Amino acid sequence: MVIRLDIANFLVHKVLVDNGSSADIIFWDVIKRIGLEDAQLDPVHTPLVGFGGSGVASMGTISLPLSMGKNRKGRR
């Protein structure tokens, strides 16, 4: 399922919903468009590893306010 969400008061289109995922990924260009700074990310030293076994370094983690639904009340 692909939806749109309000993330940190920024409407993000084409968000893939995957209930089986162990990580929620936001691309770096979206982080920059939202106006977040590198310093707001908490560093992560563990790579994300896919089914093929190859690892990808993460830029970090961050908690953001998220709204979904017709009345767009906040949900975390």
C-alpha positions in Angstrom: 0.0 0.0 0.0 1.3 3.5 -0.9 -0.1 6.5 1.0 0.7 10.1 1.8 1.5 11.3 5.3 2.1 14.5 7.1 5.5 14.1 8.6 6.8 17.0 10.8 4.2 19.3 9.2 5.4 18.4 5.7 3.1 16.4 3.3 5.1 13.4 2.0 3.6 11.6 -1.1 4.2 8.0 -2.1 5.0 6.5 1.4 5.2 2.7 1.1 3.5 0.9 4.0 5.2 -2.4 4.8 4.0 -4.0 8.1 6.7 -6.6 7.9 9.6 -4.1 7.8 11.9 -3.8 10.8 13.1 -0.3 9.7 11.3 2.8 8.5 13.4 4.7 6.0 13.2 8.3 4.8 15.5 9.3 2.0 18.1 12.0 2.7 16.6 14.5 0.2 13.2 14.3 2.1 15.0 15.0 5.4 16.6 18.1 3.8 13.3 19.3 2.3 11.6 19.0 5.7 14.3 21.3 7.0 16.0 19.0 9.5 19.7 19.3 10.3 22.3 16.6 10.6 22.7 17.5 14.3 19.1 16.4 14.9 19.9 12.8 14.0 21.0 10.3 16.7 24.0 8.4 15.3 23.7 4.7 14.6 26.7 2.4 14.2 24.9 -0.7 13.1 24.3 -1.2 9.4 20.9 -2.1 7.9 21.3 -5.6 6.5 19.0 -6.9 3.7 18.0 -10.4 2.8 21.0 -10.8 0.5 23.3 -10.1 3.5 24.8 -6.9 2.2 24.8 -4.0 4.7 24.0 -0.3 4.2 25.2 2.5 6.6 22.4 4.6 8.1 22.8 8.3 8.6 21.1 8.0 12.0 17.7 7.9 13.7 15.1 10.5 14.5 11.6 10.6 16.0 9.2 12.8 14.0 5.6 13.7 14.6 3.3 11.9 12.1 -0.3 12.6 11.1 -2.6 10.4 9.0 -6.3 10.2 8.3 -8.9 12.7 7.3 -8.7 14.9 10.4 -4.9 14.7 10.5 -4.6 14.4 14.3 -1.1 13.6 15.4 0.0 10.1 15.9 3.4 8.7 17.0 
